[in-house]
Amino acid sequence: MIVRSSRDFYTSWHAFGTSFFLTLTNPATILSFLAVFAGLGLGTTSPNYASAISLVSGIIFGSAIWWLLLSGGIAFILHHRLTPAVMKGINRFSGLIILAFSAFALLSVF
């Protein structure tokens, strides 16, 4: 039997909350949905609030379920393989990629 402290519970919910809201506020996702809505002409028809609520609710719940399945599946598969040393290497590699893209973006301005 594994006994977890309230601190573990707090950090788990904190990690979930920050990841969820970061995903929710991703500008690329918001802009892509706006483009799809505009392409389908959903904003040009007469306002039907029930259809709008249904559409937005479906997108929210569908995205949440997809996110939970994807992150939960990856966590389940890789849970035993990701040691702190491996995570440190992944974080450093990701940081270098982000740094390279930001340097490219800055240099392309000049």
Number of C-alpha atoms within 10 A of each C-alpha: 3 4 6 8 8 9 9 11 11 11 11 11 12 12 11 13 12 11 11 14 10 11 15 14 10 10 11 10 12 11 11 11 13 14 12 11 13 12 10 10 10 13 12 9 7 7 10 8 9 8 10 13 11 11 11 11 12 12 13 13 11 12 14 15 12 12 14 14 12 12 12 13 12 11 13 10 11 11 11 8 10 13 11 9 9 11 12 12 12 13 12 12 12 12 12 12 12 12 12 12 12 12 11 11 11 10 9 8 6 5
